[in-house]
Amino acid sequence: MFDVSRDIQSLTDFKKSTPEFIQQLKETGEPIVLTINGKAEVVVQDAASYQKLRELVEAARIFEGIREGIEDMKAGRTVSLDELKEHARNKHGLSR
């Protein structure tokens, strides 16, 4: 779980104690927000956690596409396979 006292650090402190922060990243799997002049500027994350996050984002995109498809079906925004084939033939000048 994100811990404000642990996971928000200044860039200066991060540069001074990089090995310790890298160990923290690996142990917790939580990102660290780095600040410059008191303002959040950069988020640092270990590679394994970043990969897991990317996989979750991709899964969310897939589920959203499926949800949109189901909504299209319910709303009647679909065509039959035969209509699709005919459209493709006409668009690309293909013969039967």
Phi and psi in radians as a Rosetta constraint file:
Dihedral C 1 N 2 CA 2 C 2 CIRCULARHARMONIC -1.099 0.35
Dihedral N 2 CA 2 C 2 N 3 CIRCULARHARMONIC 2.244 0.35
Dihedral C 2 N 3 CA 3 C 3 CIRCULARHARMONIC -2.091 0.35
Dihedral N 3 CA 3 C 3 N 4 CIRCULARHARMONIC 1.933 0.35
Dihedral C 3 N 4 CA 4 C 4 CIRCULARHARMONIC -0.974 0.35
Dihedral N 4 CA 4 C 4 N 5 CIRCULARHARMONIC -0.695 0.35
Dihedral C 4 N 5 CA 5 C 5 CIRCULARHARMONIC -1.245 0.35
Dihedral N 5 CA 5 C 5 N 6 CIRCULARHARMONIC -0.421 0.35
Dihedral C 5 N 6 CA 6 C 6 CIRCULARHARMONIC -1.788 0.35
Dihedral N 6 CA 6 C 6 N 7 CIRCULARHARMONIC -0.591 0.35
Dihedral C 6 N 7 CA 7 C 7 CIRCULARHARMONIC -1.769 0.35
Dihedral N 7 CA 7 C 7 N 8 CIRCULARHARMONIC 0.093 0.35
Dihedral C 7 N 8 CA 8 C 8 CIRCULARHARMONIC -2.112 0.35
Dihedral N 8 CA 8 C 8 N 9 CIRCULARHARMONIC 2.045 0.35
Dihedral C 8 N 9 CA 9 C 9 CIRCULARHARMONIC -2.381 0.35
Dihedral N 9 CA 9 C 9 N 10 CIRCULARHARMONIC 2.760 0.35
Dihedral C 9 N 10 CA 10 C 10 CIRCULARHARMONIC -1.368 0.35
Dihedral N 10 CA 10 C 10 N 11 CIRCULARHARMONIC 2.632 0.35
Dihedral C 10 N 11 CA 11 C 11 CIRCULARHARMONIC -1.048 0.35
Dihedral N 11 CA 11 C 11 N 12 CIRCULARHARMONIC -0.635 0.35
Dihedral C 11 N 12 CA 12 C 12 CIRCULARHARMONIC -1.063 0.35
Dihedral N 12 CA 12 C 12 N 13 CIRCULARHARMONIC -0.827 0.35
Dihedral C 12 N 13 CA 13 C 13 CIRCULARHARMONIC -1.116 0.35
Dihedral N 13 CA 13 C 13 N 14 CIRCULARHARMONIC -0.673 0.35
Dihedral C 13 N 14 CA 14 C 14 CIRCULARHARMONIC -1.082 0.35
Dihedral N 14 CA 14 C 14 N 15 CIRCULARHARMONIC -0.752 0.35
Dihedral C 14 N 15 CA 15 C 15 CIRCULARHARMONIC -1.153 0.35
Dihedral N 15 CA 15 C 15 N 16 CIRCULARHARMONIC -0.632 0.35
Dihedral C 15 N 16 CA 16 C 16 CIRCULARHARMONIC -1.236 0.35
Dihedral N 16 CA 16 C 16 N 17 CIRCULARHARMONIC -0.550 0.35
Dihedral C 16 N 17 CA 17 C 17 CIRCULARHARMONIC -2.236 0.35
Dihedral N 17 CA 17 C 17 N 18 CIRCULARHARMONIC 0.700 0.35
Dihedral C 17 N 18 CA 18 C 18 CIRCULARHARMONIC -0.922 0.35
Dihedral N 18 CA 18 C 18 N 19 CIRCULARHARMONIC -0.853 0.35
Dihedral C 18 N 19 CA 19 C 19 CIRCULARHARMONIC -1.009 0.35
Dihedral N 19 CA 19 C 19 N 20 CIRCULARHARMONIC -0.686 0.35
Dihedral C 19 N 20 CA 20 C 20 CIRCULARHARMONIC -1.163 0.35
Dihedral N 20 CA 20 C 20 N 21 CIRCULARHARMONIC -0.713 0.35
Dihedral C 20 N 21 CA 21 C 21 CIRCULARHARMONIC -1.190 0.35
Dihedral N 21 CA 21 C 21 N 22 CIRCULARHARMONIC -0.638 0.35
Dihedral C 21 N 22 CA 22 C 22 CIRCULARHARMONIC -1.108 0.35
Dihedral N 22 CA 22 C 22 N 23 CIRCULARHARMONIC -0.721 0.35
Dihedral C 22 N 23 CA 23 C 23 CIRCULARHARMONIC -1.064 0.35
Dihedral N 23 CA 23 C 23 N 24 CIRCULARHARMONIC -0.752 0.35
Dihedral C 23 N 24 CA 24 C 24 CIRCULARHARMONIC -1.060 0.35
Dihedral N 24 CA 24 C 24 N 25 CIRCULARHARMONIC -0.759 0.35
Dihedral C 24 N 25 CA 25 C 25 CIRCULARHARMONIC -1.028 0.35
Dihedral N 25 CA 25 C 25 N 26 CIRCULARHARMONIC -0.776 0.35
Dihedral C 25 N 26 CA 26 C 26 CIRCULARHARMONIC -1.197 0.35
Dihedral N 26 CA 26 C 26 N 27 CIRCULARHARMONIC -0.689 0.35
Dihedral C 26 N 27 CA 27 C 27 CIRCULARHARMONIC -1.252 0.35
Dihedral N 27 CA 27 C 27 N 28 CIRCULARHARMONIC -0.731 0.35
Dihedral C 27 N 28 CA 28 C 28 CIRCULARHARMONIC -1.604 0.35
Dihedral N 28 CA 28 C 28 N 29 CIRCULARHARMONIC -0.489 0.35
Dihedral C 28 N 29 CA 29 C 29 CIRCULARHARMONIC 1.267 0.35
Dihedral N 29 CA 29 C 29 N 30 CIRCULARHARMONIC 0.072 0.35
Dihedral C 29 N 30 CA 30 C 30 CIRCULARHARMONIC -1.681 0.35
Dihedral N 30 CA 30 C 30 N 31 CIRCULARHARMONIC 2.511 0.35
Dihedral C 30 N 31 CA 31 C 31 CIRCULARHARMONIC -1.280 0.35
Dihedral N 31 CA 31 C 31 N 32 CIRCULARHARMONIC 2.865 0.35
Dihedral C 31 N 32 CA 32 C 32 CIRCULARHARMONIC -2.050 0.35
Dihedral N 32 CA 32 C 32 N 33 CIRCULARHARMONIC 2.279 0.35
Dihedral C 32 N 33 CA 33 C 33 CIRCULARHARMONIC -1.575 0.35
Dihedral N 33 CA 33 C 33 N 34 CIRCULARHARMONIC 2.168 0.35
Dihedral C 33 N 34 CA 34 C 34 CIRCULARHARMONIC -1.782 0.35
Dihedral N 34 CA 34 C 34 N 35 CIRCULARHARMONIC 2.369 0.35
Dihedral C 34 N 35 CA 35 C 35 CIRCULARHARMONIC -1.891 0.35
Dihedral N 35 CA 35 C 35 N 36 CIRCULARHARMONIC 2.628 0.35
Dihedral C 35 N 36 CA 36 C 36 CIRCULARHARMONIC -2.226 0.35
Dihedral N 36 CA 36 C 36 N 37 CIRCULARHARMONIC 2.145 0.35
Dihedral C 36 N 37 CA 37 C 37 CIRCULARHARMONIC 0.940 0.35
Dihedral N 37 CA 37 C 37 N 38 CIRCULARHARMONIC 0.681 0.35
Dihedral C 37 N 38 CA 38 C 38 CIRCULARHARMONIC 1.397 0.35
Dihedral N 38 CA 38 C 38 N 39 CIRCULARHARMONIC 0.014 0.35
Dihedral C 38 N 39 CA 39 C 39 CIRCULARHARMONIC -1.956 0.35
Dihedral N 39 CA 39 C 39 N 40 CIRCULARHARMONIC 2.310 0.35
Dihedral C 39 N 40 CA 40 C 40 CIRCULARHARMONIC -1.078 0.35
Dihedral N 40 CA 40 C 40 N 41 CIRCULARHARMONIC 2.198 0.35
Dihedral C 40 N 41 CA 41 C 41 CIRCULARHARMONIC -2.207 0.35
Dihedral N 41 CA 41 C 41 N 42 CIRCULARHARMONIC -0.587 0.35
Dihedral C 41 N 42 CA 42 C 42 CIRCULARHARMONIC -2.469 0.35
Dihedral N 42 CA 42 C 42 N 43 CIRCULARHARMONIC 2.550 0.35
Dihedral C 42 N 43 CA 43 C 43 CIRCULARHARMONIC -2.030 0.35
Dihedral N 43 CA 43 C 43 N 44 CIRCULARHARMONIC 2.277 0.35
Dihedral C 43 N 44 CA 44 C 44 CIRCULARHARMONIC -1.977 0.35
Dihedral N 44 CA 44 C 44 N 45 CIRCULARHARMONIC 2.386 0.35
Dihedral C 44 N 45 CA 45 C 45 CIRCULARHARMONIC -2.514 0.35
Dihedral N 45 CA 45 C 45 N 46 CIRCULARHARMONIC 2.573 0.35
Dihedral C 45 N 46 CA 46 C 46 CIRCULARHARMONIC -1.271 0.35
Dihedral N 46 CA 46 C 46 N 47 CIRCULARHARMONIC 2.738 0.35
Dihedral C 46 N 47 CA 47 C 47 CIRCULARHARMONIC -1.077 0.35
Dihedral N 47 CA 47 C 47 N 48 CIRCULARHARMONIC -0.716 0.35
Dihedral C 47 N 48 CA 48 C 48 CIRCULARHARMONIC -1.129 0.35
Dihedral N 48 CA 48 C 48 N 49 CIRCULARHARMONIC -0.749 0.35
Dihedral C 48 N 49 CA 49 C 49 CIRCULARHARMONIC -1.172 0.35
Dihedral N 49 CA 49 C 49 N 50 CIRCULARHARMONIC -0.650 0.35
Dihedral C 49 N 50 CA 50 C 50 CIRCULARHARMONIC -1.123 0.35
Dihedral N 50 CA 50 C 50 N 51 CIRCULARHARMONIC -0.751 0.35
Dihedral C 50 N 51 CA 51 C 51 CIRCULARHARMONIC -1.070 0.35
Dihedral N 51 CA 51 C 51 N 52 CIRCULARHARMONIC -0.750 0.35
Dihedral C 51 N 52 CA 52 C 52 CIRCULARHARMONIC -1.087 0.35
Dihedral N 52 CA 52 C 52 N 53 CIRCULARHARMONIC -0.733 0.35
Dihedral C 52 N 53 CA 53 C 53 CIRCULARHARMONIC -1.073 0.35
Dihedral N 53 CA 53 C 53 N 54 CIRCULARHARMONIC -0.761 0.35
Dihedral C 53 N 54 CA 54 C 54 CIRCULARHARMONIC -1.083 0.35
Dihedral N 54 CA 54 C 54 N 55 CIRCULARHARMONIC -0.698 0.35
Dihedral C 54 N 55 CA 55 C 55 CIRCULARHARMONIC -1.135 0.35
Dihedral N 55 CA 55 C 55 N 56 CIRCULARHARMONIC -0.697 0.35
Dihedral C 55 N 56 CA 56 C 56 CIRCULARHARMONIC -1.142 0.35
Dihedral N 56 CA 56 C 56 N 57 CIRCULARHARMONIC -0.689 0.35
Dihedral C 56 N 57 CA 57 C 57 CIRCULARHARMONIC -1.095 0.35
Dihedral N 57 CA 57 C 57 N 58 CIRCULARHARMONIC -0.780 0.35
Dihedral C 57 N 58 CA 58 C 58 CIRCULARHARMONIC -1.108 0.35
Dihedral N 58 CA 58 C 58 N 59 CIRCULARHARMONIC -0.728 0.35
Dihedral C 58 N 59 CA 59 C 59 CIRCULARHARMONIC -1.093 0.35
Dihedral N 59 CA 59 C 59 N 60 CIRCULARHARMONIC -0.704 0.35
Dihedral C 59 N 60 CA 60 C 60 CIRCULARHARMONIC -1.103 0.35
Dihedral N 60 CA 60 C 60 N 61 CIRCULARHARMONIC -0.677 0.35
Dihedral C 60 N 61 CA 61 C 61 CIRCULARHARMONIC -1.101 0.35
Dihedral N 61 CA 61 C 61 N 62 CIRCULARHARMONIC -0.733 0.35
Dihedral C 61 N 62 CA 62 C 62 CIRCULARHARMONIC -1.108 0.35
Dihedral N 62 CA 62 C 62 N 63 CIRCULARHARMONIC -0.817 0.35
Dihedral C 62 N 63 CA 63 C 63 CIRCULARHARMONIC -1.099 0.35
Dihedral N 63 CA 63 C 63 N 64 CIRCULARHARMONIC -0.633 0.35
Dihedral C 63 N 64 CA 64 C 64 CIRCULARHARMONIC -1.151 0.35
Dihedral N 64 CA 64 C 64 N 65 CIRCULARHARMONIC -0.706 0.35
Dihedral C 64 N 65 CA 65 C 65 CIRCULARHARMONIC -1.081 0.35
Dihedral N 65 CA 65 C 65 N 66 CIRCULARHARMONIC -0.724 0.35
Dihedral C 65 N 66 CA 66 C 66 CIRCULARHARMONIC -1.118 0.35
Dihedral N 66 CA 66 C 66 N 67 CIRCULARHARMONIC -0.779 0.35
Dihedral C 66 N 67 CA 67 C 67 CIRCULARHARMONIC -1.045 0.35
Dihedral N 67 CA 67 C 67 N 68 CIRCULARHARMONIC -0.762 0.35
Dihedral C 67 N 68 CA 68 C 68 CIRCULARHARMONIC -1.114 0.35
Dihedral N 68 CA 68 C 68 N 69 CIRCULARHARMONIC -0.690 0.35
Dihedral C 68 N 69 CA 69 C 69 CIRCULARHARMONIC -1.089 0.35
Dihedral N 69 CA 69 C 69 N 70 CIRCULARHARMONIC -0.741 0.35
Dihedral C 69 N 70 CA 70 C 70 CIRCULARHARMONIC -1.110 0.35
Dihedral N 70 CA 70 C 70 N 71 CIRCULARHARMONIC -0.733 0.35
Dihedral C 70 N 71 CA 71 C 71 CIRCULARHARMONIC -1.093 0.35
Dihedral N 71 CA 71 C 71 N 72 CIRCULARHARMONIC -0.712 0.35
Dihedral C 71 N 72 CA 72 C 72 CIRCULARHARMONIC -1.067 0.35
Dihedral N 72 CA 72 C 72 N 73 CIRCULARHARMONIC -0.730 0.35
Dihedral C 72 N 73 CA 73 C 73 CIRCULARHARMONIC -1.089 0.35
Dihedral N 73 CA 73 C 73 N 74 CIRCULARHARMONIC -0.805 0.35
Dihedral C 73 N 74 CA 74 C 74 CIRCULARHARMONIC -1.097 0.35
Dihedral N 74 CA 74 C 74 N 75 CIRCULARHARMONIC -0.593 0.35
Dihedral C 74 N 75 CA 75 C 75 CIRCULARHARMONIC -1.537 0.35
Dihedral N 75 CA 75 C 75 N 76 CIRCULARHARMONIC -0.014 0.35
Dihedral C 75 N 76 CA 76 C 76 CIRCULARHARMONIC 1.341 0.35
Dihedral N 76 CA 76 C 76 N 77 CIRCULARHARMONIC 0.364 0.35
Dihedral C 76 N 77 CA 77 C 77 CIRCULARHARMONIC -1.636 0.35
Dihedral N 77 CA 77 C 77 N 78 CIRCULARHARMONIC 0.993 0.35
Dihedral C 77 N 78 CA 78 C 78 CIRCULARHARMONIC -2.367 0.35
Dihedral N 78 CA 78 C 78 N 79 CIRCULARHARMONIC 2.894 0.35
Dihedral C 78 N 79 CA 79 C 79 CIRCULARHARMONIC -2.273 0.35
Dihedral N 79 CA 79 C 79 N 80 CIRCULARHARMONIC 2.759 0.35
Dihedral C 79 N 80 CA 80 C 80 CIRCULARHARMONIC -1.299 0.35
Dihedral N 80 CA 80 C 80 N 81 CIRCULARHARMONIC 2.866 0.35
Dihedral C 80 N 81 CA 81 C 81 CIRCULARHARMONIC -1.078 0.35
Dihedral N 81 CA 81 C 81 N 82 CIRCULARHARMONIC -0.706 0.35
Dihedral C 81 N 82 CA 82 C 82 CIRCULARHARMONIC -1.077 0.35
Dihedral N 82 CA 82 C 82 N 83 CIRCULARHARMONIC -0.714 0.35
Dihedral C 82 N 83 CA 83 C 83 CIRCULARHARMONIC -1.124 0.35
Dihedral N 83 CA 83 C 83 N 84 CIRCULARHARMONIC -0.695 0.35
Dihedral C 83 N 84 CA 84 C 84 CIRCULARHARMONIC -1.122 0.35
Dihedral N 84 CA 84 C 84 N 85 CIRCULARHARMONIC -0.780 0.35
Dihedral C 84 N 85 CA 85 C 85 CIRCULARHARMONIC -1.054 0.35
Dihedral N 85 CA 85 C 85 N 86 CIRCULARHARMONIC -0.779 0.35
Dihedral C 85 N 86 CA 86 C 86 CIRCULARHARMONIC -1.095 0.35
Dihedral N 86 CA 86 C 86 N 87 CIRCULARHARMONIC -0.751 0.35
Dihedral C 86 N 87 CA 87 C 87 CIRCULARHARMONIC -1.056 0.35
Dihedral N 87 CA 87 C 87 N 88 CIRCULARHARMONIC -0.778 0.35
Dihedral C 87 N 88 CA 88 C 88 CIRCULARHARMONIC -1.122 0.35
Dihedral N 88 CA 88 C 88 N 89 CIRCULARHARMONIC -0.730 0.35
Dihedral C 88 N 89 CA 89 C 89 CIRCULARHARMONIC -1.053 0.35
Dihedral N 89 CA 89 C 89 N 90 CIRCULARHARMONIC -0.838 0.35
Dihedral C 89 N 90 CA 90 C 90 CIRCULARHARMONIC -1.127 0.35
Dihedral N 90 CA 90 C 90 N 91 CIRCULARHARMONIC -0.755 0.35
Dihedral C 90 N 91 CA 91 C 91 CIRCULARHARMONIC -1.153 0.35
Dihedral N 91 CA 91 C 91 N 92 CIRCULARHARMONIC -0.655 0.35
Dihedral C 91 N 92 CA 92 C 92 CIRCULARHARMONIC -1.857 0.35
Dihedral N 92 CA 92 C 92 N 93 CIRCULARHARMONIC 0.125 0.35
Dihedral C 92 N 93 CA 93 C 93 CIRCULARHARMONIC 1.106 0.35
Dihedral N 93 CA 93 C 93 N 94 CIRCULARHARMONIC 0.661 0.35
Dihedral C 93 N 94 CA 94 C 94 CIRCULARHARMONIC -1.633 0.35
Dihedral N 94 CA 94 C 94 N 95 CIRCULARHARMONIC 2.536 0.35
Dihedral C 94 N 95 CA 95 C 95 CIRCULARHARMONIC -1.574 0.35
Dihedral N 95 CA 95 C 95 N 96 CIRCULARHARMONIC 2.875 0.35
